[in-house]
């Protein structure tokens, strides 16, 4: 099927499609994200024009292409370069230590994506608050399949577009419970949905002002704001302070010891402006952090409560 809209471009910096866009996937069962047999990435979104399905490919190392279907495809395809890191400028990043220098050299195409869709990134971030990732991904999958809409276009497998803000706000209490979402996180999403238009304004703000706008809402703290900034705003410095594992992961990966959040923030001062890039590079390089021992975040089945 011929795409309704398409754009091919040469990125300003080396860009690896899969390494760049992969952070937007919410688990292997994410109904808004698919990888087909040819290596193309399919993704759904909502724009001011409506729902859209996008197909991203990399025909050549220095060429990227985005094709789109649906009423929102024109807007979504036009934002393809930004989504794939066109605004991300790594030229002033100085690794400073051999581990990061090697990771940066071996993964030159890792860019920080920028979807420009704040509420779209916010909902799954809220679902991931204080639960294990598998639980959050399962809740996301269930809710999108239940309250989203079928994706337009010739998707390789059945895909869905996430619900509108109005639909998120109207999900009944028992449906949140069935999806394994506790009342606190459900209330946070419902409340945020009511202010979705104001939250989208964060796209045009400075990182500090965007974080301030997001954290004005109850239930949204620095960790959640950083998770949104990493995906919606393309913020290469957005460090997820307050993450259950991150400080010890970074501490062991770079300094060989456990760290508190405060120690991690201080220790990462040399990479100001690129702290999230450091975390992404460590992950891309397969660097292990803290040895697997000690307590882990417990599995809590909220459907049984």
Secondary structure, 3 states (H helix, E strand, C coil): CCCCEEEEECCCCCCCHHHHHHHHCCCCCCCCEEECCCCCEEEEEEECCEEEEEEEEEEECCEEEEEEECCCHHHHHHCHHHHCCCCCCCCCCCCCCHHHHHHHHHCCCCCCCCCCCHHHHHHHHHHCCCCCHHHHHHHHHHHHHHHCEECCCCCCCCCEECCCHHHHHCCCHHHHHHCCCCHHHHHHHHHHHHCHHHHHHHHHCCHHHHHHHHHCCCCCCHHHHHHHHHHHCCCCCCCCCCCCCHHHHHHHHHHCCCCCHHHHHHHCHHHCCCHHHHHHHHHHCCCCCCCCCCCCCCCCCHHHC
